[in-house]
C-alpha cells in the first residue's frame, strides 16, 4: 500500500473535484442546512450532561 504524502489528501480532493465529485454535486442540489435544527435538537449539541 502506498503511503500518502504531505499533500496527498489535498491532491486527491482536487482530483475528485476535477472529475466531478458526486458529493459536491449533491451539495449543490440539496440544501442540507434545512436539517441542521432537527439534528441539533435530536443530538442535543451544546447541552452538557447532568452529572
Backbone as numpy.savetxt, mean C-alpha at the origin, in Angstrom:
# Nx Ny Nz CAx CAy CAz Cx Cy Cz
19.42 -17.86 -5.03 18.58 -16.68 -5.03 19.47 -15.44 -5.03
19.14 -14.49 -5.88 19.93 -13.27 -5.99 19.55 -12.28 -4.89
20.54 -11.72 -4.24 20.30 -10.74 -3.18 20.06 -9.37 -3.81
19.05 -8.68 -3.31 18.73 -7.35 -3.82 19.79 -6.36 -3.37
20.12 -5.43 -4.24 21.07 -4.40 -3.90 20.42 -3.29 -3.09
21.17 -2.25 -2.87 20.70 -1.13 -2.06 19.44 -0.50 -2.64
19.37 -0.40 -3.95 18.22 0.23 -4.60 17.35 -0.80 -5.32
17.48 -2.05 -4.97 16.76 -3.12 -5.65 15.26 -2.95 -5.63
14.70 -2.67 -4.48 13.25 -2.52 -4.37 12.78 -1.30 -5.14
13.50 -0.22 -5.02 13.15 1.00 -5.75 13.16 0.76 -7.26
14.18 0.09 -7.74 14.28 -0.22 -9.17 13.15 -1.15 -9.60
12.84 -2.11 -8.77 11.77 -3.06 -9.07 10.42 -2.33 -9.18
10.15 -1.42 -8.25 8.89 -0.67 -8.29 8.81 0.23 -9.51
9.94 0.79 -9.92 9.96 1.62 -11.14 9.64 0.77 -12.36
10.17 -0.44 -12.40 9.90 -1.34 -13.52 8.42 -1.73 -13.55
7.86 -2.01 -12.38 6.44 -2.34 -12.32 5.59 -1.19 -12.86
5.93 0.03 -12.47 5.19 1.20 -12.94 5.32 1.36 -14.44
6.51 1.13 -14.96 6.74 1.29 -16.39 5.94 0.29 -17.21
5.73 -0.91 -16.66 5.00 -1.95 -17.39 3.51 -1.96 -17.07
3.04 -1.04 -16.23 1.62 -0.98 -15.90 1.26 -1.82 -14.69
1.68 -1.39 -13.52 1.39 -2.09 -12.27 -0.13 -2.14 -12.05
-0.72 -3.32 -11.94 -2.17 -3.41 -11.77 -2.67 -2.76 -10.48
-1.86 -2.74 -9.44 -2.29 -2.09 -8.19 -2.36 -0.57 -8.35
-1.46 0.00 -9.13 -1.52 1.44 -9.40 -2.78 1.77 -10.19
-3.09 0.93 -11.16 -4.30 1.14 -11.97 -5.54 1.04 -11.09
-5.59 0.07 -10.22 -6.72 -0.08 -9.30 -6.84 1.13 -8.39
-5.71 1.65 -7.93 -5.71 2.84 -7.09 -6.24 4.08 -7.80
-6.09 4.13 -9.12 -6.65 5.26 -9.89 -8.15 5.12 -10.08
-8.64 3.90 -10.06 -10.05 3.63 -10.32 -10.88 3.67 -9.04
-10.37 3.09 -7.97 -11.12 2.95 -6.72 -10.63 3.98 -5.70
-11.56 4.71 -5.11 -11.23 5.67 -4.06 -11.22 4.94 -2.71
-10.06 4.46 -2.32 -9.95 3.67 -1.10 -10.15 4.50 0.17
-10.04 5.82 0.07 -10.25 6.68 1.23 -11.68 6.57 1.76
-12.60 6.16 0.93 -13.99 5.97 1.35 -14.07 4.95 2.49
-13.16 3.98 2.48 -13.18 2.91 3.47 -12.47 3.27 4.78
-11.72 4.38 4.79 -10.91 4.72 5.96 -11.72 4.87 7.25
-12.84 5.61 7.27 -13.59 5.76 8.53 -14.09 4.42 9.08
-14.61 3.57 8.22 -15.12 2.28 8.69 -13.98 1.40 9.21
-12.85 1.41 8.53 -11.71 0.62 8.99 -11.14 1.16 10.29
-11.04 2.48 10.40 -10.51 3.08 11.62 -11.40 2.76 12.81
-12.71 2.80 12.60 -13.64 2.48 13.69 -13.56 1.00 14.05
-13.51 0.15 13.06 -13.49 -1.29 13.31 -12.18 -1.73 13.95
-11.09 -1.09 13.59 -9.80 -1.49 14.12 -9.37 -0.67 15.33
-10.18 0.35 15.68 -9.94 1.20 16.85 -8.56 1.82 16.84
-8.14 2.37 15.69 -6.86 3.05 15.62 -6.83 4.23 16.56
-5.74 4.39 17.25 -5.55 5.54 18.12 -6.18 5.39 19.49
-6.84 4.28 19.74 -7.46 4.06 21.04 -6.57 3.12 21.84
-6.17 3.60 23.02 -5.32 2.76 23.87 -6.17 1.78 24.65
-5.69 0.58 24.77 -6.42 -0.46 25.51 -6.35 -0.17 27.00
-7.44 -0.45 27.70 -7.44 -0.30 29.16 -6.63 -1.41 29.79
-5.80 -1.03 30.76 -4.97 -2.05 31.42 -5.40 -2.25 32.84
